[in-house]
Amino acid sequence: MKKLLFALQVALAAIILSPPAAEAEPQHAIAMHGEPALPADFEHFTYADPEAPKGGTIDYAVQGTFDSINPFIIQGSAAQGILDLRFGYNVFDSLMLRSYDEPFTMYPLLAKSVETDDERTFVEFTLDERARFSDGEPVTPEDVLFTLELLRDKGHVRYGTTVKKIAKMEKVGSHGVRLTFAQGDRELPLILALMPILPKHATDAENFDKSTLSPMIGSGPYTISDVRPGERVVLKRNPDYWAKDIPSKRGFDNYDEVRINYFRDENALFEAFKKGLIDVHIENNSGRWASEYDFPAVTSGDVVKETFDSGLPSGMYGFVMNTRRPVFQNKDTRKALTQLFDFEWANQNLFSGVYTRTKSYYDGSELASYGHPASEAENALLAPFPDAVAPKIMAGEWKPPVSDGTGRDRSFLKQGFEALKKAGYEMKDRRMIGPDGKQLAFEIMLKSRGGEELALAWQRTLASLGVAVTLRSVDDAQYQQRLITYDYDMILTSYPSSLSPGVEQVGRWGSIAKDAPGTWNFAGVADPAVDATIDAMLNARERGDFIDAVRALDRTLLSGAYVVPLYHRDEQWLARWKGIAHPDKVPLYGYQLQTWWRQPD
């Protein structure tokens, strides 16, 4: 009894003498790992010029079409520029603004401060009292709560996935919103900070999930001034934009008018640029970059070709196999197909030799597993899933097969043939026949003939081994609808990557996203090992633990052979008419168009 009383006294004394736990306090910024790089009194982002001239018009071009200007819902094909990641001009501001010179850090915008605890079990945003929608109405906590509920119930599935992690939403004081999570989540405060806010007073909640071409009211620097379905969206800079002078926005949004023009054909788009109808062209065609920029405007210096370095991981561009289809449910079949893309021939004959073979979902960064044996932490994380990762990938010894580049490399084809035999196939009458007696056959769905030359090259390689591949090109609207319902065998697509991959990986690879319509889980992945590595990544608190988790995820995806890895380039290509200028500083993520401007006459 005396020992028990003594122990209780010691415990009580420890409680009394221990310093109180640090309370959460409002901060000007929040980083995923570590501390924000910029202090509370920063004047502007380093990659923006606060003295940039304002005025003029900018014309961009997009291949495709659109039938809606609501970017928040599944229905329809939404126009770019309303909530835009490509060009960066937005009608709707988010709670905070991301710095593109740091892996993942958020700074003030609609919210002037953010507060969370060490475990990140909640986040509290305090709105800037000056924040206004374009019609002059203030942005209020009620608007924030309305937006979260509306996007949860009627928005795209990615919004619902995020908001459903919130257990309680409440207004705090006159300008605050406190969001308490169902469980601690390291990334969730930053994801919520990225949420665009809709005006409760000017949003038709009942019909929100239906496509519309009626201009929407937002709080961003631009308003929608003209919509021509499938042809053009015109944005006008709001002269009364409330945030034009806050540090996060100095040097941004410099054009009076932004016009986003749509072209159904890539060649027509490029011809429009050559004629000066388009001001900036983001180039993704290696052959054109190498040989078609010899037109008079380039020679005279009126058009400037530029390359920009980026610290971003490569991401993954490849042929994605839909494992919901029986033909791709056998992992050995998928592995065999990943070994049969002749990169060396394609790079020299189709792409002027400018590309690098992609060997990781995070190639070119510290997040890549390629060339690195699994660490102790990775081994521990993957131990419950002994068959999830191929031994060579675990040891960092895996390499994609290499051909001699002739297109007729017998050794290369033999490796693929042996892999198909391992999957249960055999050659009969020049056809690759499976255990079910049927030829190995599938269809590649392409968007408006994009990637057709590449798909044809792979089709020829596979045909030499008796694999029947058909190509189907569909228009933009049909392509989008079939993506939403997973109505395809295989697609050619790209998974972009950042220096801080996070919750978007759930939508790409998580089991929870396999059957939900409209996710990015194009491959239909449902693997406990993938789920576990994503969970570890999302909950990592130190950078080292984060890297271990991402590399483990990389290994599981490579081993699952869901994608035929293709290629990437290490620099960004862009051409502009000389009247368009930009800051000297290029941030970690590469060029940022929203900081560019038109030179005064």
N, C-alpha and C positions, 0 to 999 in steps of 0.2 A: 504494500500500500504506500509506504514511504517513497519507494522508487517511482511509483506511478505519479505521486504528487510532485516529486522533484522534476520528473520529465515534463509535466504540465507547466510547472513554473518556468522551466527553461524555454519551452515553446512559447509561452506567453511573453517572456522577456524578449525573445527574438522578434516577435511580432511588433512589440512596442518600440524596440530600438531600431528595427529595420526602417530604412528611409521609405517614404511612400512611393508607390509606383508613379512613374512619370505620366501626367495627364496629357491627353491629346490637345494640341493647340492648332489654331488656324495657321496655314502656311500659304505662301504665294504660289507654290508649285509642288508637284509630286512626281517622283521618279519610280520606275518599276524596281530597279536595283540601285542602291547607293543614294546619293544626294543630287539634287538638280545642279547643273553646271552654272546657271546664272543666278545672281543674288536678287533679293527682293526689289532692289532699286535699279535693276537693269533698264537700259534705255531703249534697246531694240535687239532683235535677233541679229547675230553677226553676219548672216547671209542676206540681209535686207538692207537697202540703202534708204535711210529716212529722208534723204534729199532728192530721191527719185522724182522726176517731173510727172505731173498728172495730166491726163488728157488723151485724146485720140481714140482710135478704134483698133481692135485686134481681131483678125479672122483666123479661126482654127478650123480644122477639118476632121471628120470622123467617118470611117467606113461603116455603112449599115443604115439603119432607119430607126424610127421611134414612133410610138402611138400613144404615149402618155408622158406627162411631166411630173408624175408622182413617183419619186425614187424610193419610197418607203415600203412599197407593197409588192406582192408577188405578181399580181395581174398586170399584163402589158409589158412593153419594152420601153423603159424610161429614158428620156433624153438626158444626155450628159450636160453638166454645167449647173444643174439645180443643187446637187449635193455631190461635188465632183472630186474624185481622187486623182484624175489624170491631169486636168488643167489647174485645179485648185481654186476656182471661182465659185462661191457658194451663195445661194439665196438664203440658206439657213445656217446660222452660227451654232456652234456647239458650246457646251458649258465652259470648256477650256480648249486651248490650242496646243497642238503638238509641235515640239521643236524638232526639225529635221537635221539637227546637228548633234543629236544625242540618240542613243538606242530607243528609249521610250520615256519621255518626260513631258508633262503637261504644264502649261502656263496660263495665266488669266485670260479670259474672254468674257462670256456672259457672267461667269462666276469670278469674283475678285479674289476669293480665297477658298482653300480646301482643307478639310480636317479629317483625320482618321487615326485609329489607334495602331499599336505595334502589330497586332494580329490581323489588322484590317478586317474587322468584323462590321464596320460601318463606314460611311463617308458622309460628310456634311459639307454642302456647298453654300456659300454666301454670295448671293447675286450682287452684281454691280448696280447701284441705284440708278445709274445713268442708262442702263440697257433698255433699248426700245426696239419694237418691231417697225417695219418699214412704213406702217400707217400711223406711227407716232405713239401707239399704245405701249405702256411699260411691260417689260418681261417680268413676270411675277412667279413666286413659288407655285401658285396654282397652275400656271402654264407648264412648269416642269412636271408636276404630278400628273396633269392631264396627258402630257406627251408620253410619259412612261406607261401609263395605263392603256392609252390608245395603241401605241406600238406593240405592247404586249398582246393585246387582244386582236388587232387587225393588221398589224404590220408584218413585214417580212419575218420569216422564222428566226433569223439571226437576232432580231430585236427581242422577240419573245424569249429566246434562250437566255438572253442576258437579264431581262427584267424579272423573270421567274426566280432568279437567285435572290431577289430582295424579299425579306420576310415582312418588313414594315416600312411604309413611306409616310413621312409627316412633315408638315410645315413647322419651321422653328423661327420664332420672332416674325418680323415683317419682311425679311429678305432671305431667309434660310430654308434649306430643304435637307432633312436628315434621312438617310436610307440605311436601314439596318439589314444585314445580310442573314440568310438562313445559316450560313457558316462562314468562317473566315476565308477570304479569297484575296490573294496578293494583287491580282491584276484587275479585279472588278472595279475599284475606284477610278482607275485610269480609263477603262472601257466606258464607264458611265460618264466620265468627263468628256468623252468624244461624242456623246449623244446630242444630236441636233434638237433644238426646242421649237415646238409648234405653238402658234397662238390659239389659245382656247376659244377666244371670242370670234375667230375668223376661220375656223376649221369645221368642216361638215363631218362630224364624227360618225354619223349613221352610215354615210356612203363613202367613208374614207378608204375602204378596201377595194374600191372600183377605180379603174383607170380614168384619168381626166386630162383634158387639154386646157382647162381653165387655169389662169395664173394663180399661184399660191402666194400667200403673204408669209414672209420670214423676217428674220432679224439680221441677215447678213449684209455684206457690202453692196450686193447687187439685187435688182428686182427684175422680174420677167416682163419685158416690154413687147415681145412679139414671138408668136409660135406659128410655124408653118409645118404641119405634121409631116414627118419623114424628110423634111428639107432643111429647116433652120430653126435655131432658138437664139433669140437676141436678148442679152442682159444689159441693163443700164445701171451705171454706178449711182448709188443713192447719195446725193450731195449732203444729206442730213444723217448719214450713217453714224451711229452713236459712238462706235469704237475706233474711228479712223485715226485718233491721236493716242490711243493707249499703246504702251511699249510693244505688246505682242503683235500689233498691226501696223507699226510704222514702217513705211517702205513697201507695203503690200497694196494690191488692188488699185493699180495705177491707171488703168484705161477707163475712159468714160463709157465705152461700149465694148462688149465682148460678143462676138458672133461665132456660133458653133454651127458649121455647115456640114451637112450629111451627103455622102456620096456612096452609091451602091457598088461602085467599082473602084479598086485601088489605083488602077492606071489613070482613071479620070481625076481622081483626087490629086495625084502627083502632077498631072498636066495643069490643074488649076493652080497649084503652087508655083510651077514654072512660069505661069502667066502673071503672077503677082496677085491672084485672087485670094490666096491664102498666105498668111504672113510667116507662119512657123510650121515646119513639117518634122514630126518625130519619125525618124527612119528606123525601120525594123527589117528591111530587105537588104541583105548583104550584097547581092549582085548589083542592085541599083546604087548602093552606097559606093561600091568600087568602080562602077563604069558609067553611070548615067548622070553624074553631076558635072557634065562638060558643056552644059547649055550656056548661051551667051551671058546670062545674068551672073553666073558663077565666074566666068572668065573676066568679066568687067569688075567684079567685086561687089556687085549689087546684092548678091546672095552669098552668105557666109556659111561654110561648112564647119561644124564644131564637134569635138568629142569631149565628153565629160567623164571624169573618174568618179566612181561610186564605191563606198565601203560596204555596200549591201551584199548579202549572200546571193548566190546565183538564182535561187528558187529552182523549180522543176518544170521544164517544158517537155512534154512527151505524149505518147499515145496511151490513153487511159483505158484500162480494161474494166468493163462493168461486170463485177462478180455476181451480180444478180442473175446474169444469164448463164445457163448451164455450161456453155463452151468455156467459160473462164473460171469455173469453180474449182478446178484442179490447179493447185499451186505449181506443180511441176510443168504443166502446160504454159502457165504464165511465165515461169522462169525461162523456159525454152525460147519463148517469143522475145523476151528482153535481150537474148543473146544474138538475135538475128537482124539487128539493125546495123547496116554497113555504114558507120559514121565516116570512115576515112574516104570512101567513094563519094558520099553525099557532100562532105565538106569541100572537097576539091572541085567537084563537078557542078554543084548547085550553089555554093556559098563562097566561092573565091578563097577558100581556105582560111576564113577569118574567125571561125568558131572554135571553141574548146568543148570536148566531150564532157557532159555533166556526169559526175560520179557520186553526187550527194545532193540531198534536198537543200543543203546549205553550203554548196561548193564555194571555195574561195574565202571562207571565214573560219573563225575559231569554233563555230558551231558544227562544222562538218565532221563526220565520223571517218571519212575516207583517210586512209594512211595512219590512223591512230588505233592502237589496240584498246579494247574496252578497259576503263579504269576500274578500281575496286568498287567504287560507288555504282558504276554501271552494271557490273557483275551482280552486285547485291540486288539492284532494282529488277534485273531480268531473271534472277535465279528462279522465281516461281513459274517461269515460262521457258523451260529448257529447250523447246523446239521452235521458239519464236524467231531466233536469229541464226543465220547460217554461220558455221564455224569460221569461215574465211572472213566474213564481214565482222564477226566478233573480234577476230584477231587483227583487224585492220589490214588484211592482206588481199581483199577482193579487188579485182580490176575488171573493167568491162572488156570483152573480147576485142581484138584489134585485127583488122584486115590489111591486105597489102594495097588497098585502094584501087584495084583494077576492076572491081565489080564481079570478078570471076575467081575469087580466092577459094580454092577447094578446101583448104584447111579450115577456114572460117566457117564455110557451109557445113563441113563435117561436124564441127563442134555443135552447131545448132541441130543437126540431124540426130546426133547422139543424145542430146537433151530431149528431143521429142520422143525418141525411143524409150527413154527413162520414164516419160510421162504416159507410156502405154500405146504409142502410135507406131505404125509401120507403113512402109511404102508399098502400095499395090496399084499397078497400072498407072504409075506416075501421080498417084494421089496419096496424100497422107491420111491414112485411115485409123480411126481410134477404136478403142475396145467395143464401142457401140455399133461398129460397122459403118459409121458415117465419116465422110471427109471432114477434116479440120477446116472450118469455114466461118467467116464472120464479116461484118460490114463496118466500115469506118464512116461515121457521119462527120461531114465537114460543113463549116459555116461559110456559105457564099463562095465556095471554091477556095477558100483560104487554106493554104498548106497542101493543095492538091499535088503539086510537083513532088513534094516530099513523100506524100502518101503513095504516089505512083511508083517511086523508087523502091519503097519498102514492099509494095505489092509485087514488084518484079522479083525481088530477092526471095520472098516467101513462095512465089509461084514455082521457083526452081526446085523447091522441096515438096511440091504438091499441096501447098496450103492455098485455099481459095479465098481471096480477099476481094470484096467489092467496095466501091466508093460511092457515097451518096452525098451530094451537095444540096443543102436546103437553104432557104432564105432566112434572114435574121429572126423574123418572128417565129417561124416554125422551129428553128434551132433552139430558141429560148424555151418554147413550150415543151419540146422533147427533153431538154435538160431538166426542167422542173419535174417531169414525171419519170425521168430515168429511162426513156424509151430509145435506147441505142445499145449496140454491142460495144462500140469503141468510139472515142472522140480524141481529137488532138487539142490539147489545151495547156495552159500555163498556170502554175501555182506560184505566184510571187511570194517573196520572203522578206522579212525584216530582220533587224538585229535583235529584236525582242519578240520572237514568235510567241503567241499566247492563245487566248480562248478561241480564236478563229480555227485553230487546229482541231477543236472538237467538231466544228461544222464540216471540216474537210475529211477527217478520218475517224471520228468517234462513233462508237456503236449507236449512241443515241440519235445520230443524224442519218443512219442508214435508210430508214423507212419514212422519215419526214420529207414531204415534198419541198423542192426548192433549195435544198442545202448544196454545199460544195462537196459532199461526199459522193462524187461522181463514180467512184470505184465500188461503192457499196461495202466499205470496210467495216467489219464488226469483229475486232480482235481484242481480247482482254489485255494482251501485252501492249498494244497500241494505247488502249485506254489508260493503263497504269503509267506509261511513260509521259503521256500528256498531263495526267494528274500531278505527277512529280514535277514536271516543268512549271505548271501553274502555281505550285506551292513552294517553289524554291525561293529562298530568301537571300542567299549569297550567290554571287556571280558564278563561282566554281560549281556549286550544286546545280545551277541552271544549265550550264554548259554540259554537265554530265547527263542531265535529263534529256536535253535536246539531242545529244549524240545518240542516246539510247533510242529515242523516237526515230531518228534517222536510220538506225540499224534495223529496226523492226519494219519500217516501210520498205527499205531496200530488199530485205529478206522476203517480204510478202509479195514482191514482184507485181505490184498493182499498176505500175507505170513503166513503159519502155523509155528509159532516160535518153534524151536526144542531145542537146547542146546548149551553150550559152556564150555570151560575150562578156568581156570584162570592162567594157566602157559603154557609155550612152552616146548615141548618134543623133544629131539634130542639125537641121539647116534653117536659116532665118534670113529674111530680107533685112538689109543693113539698117533700116529705120527702126528696127527693134533692138533694144539694148538690155543688158543685165548686169548685176553686180559682179565684181571680180571674185568674191568669195563663193566657192562651191561647197555646200555643206556635205555632211556624211552620207546623206541619202541621194546626192546628185543634184542636178539643176532643179530649181523651183520656179515654175512659170509665173506664179502669182506675185513674184517680186520683180518681174521684168517690166519694161516700160517702152513707150514710143518716143523716139528722139523728137524734140520740138523742131519745127521747120525753120 
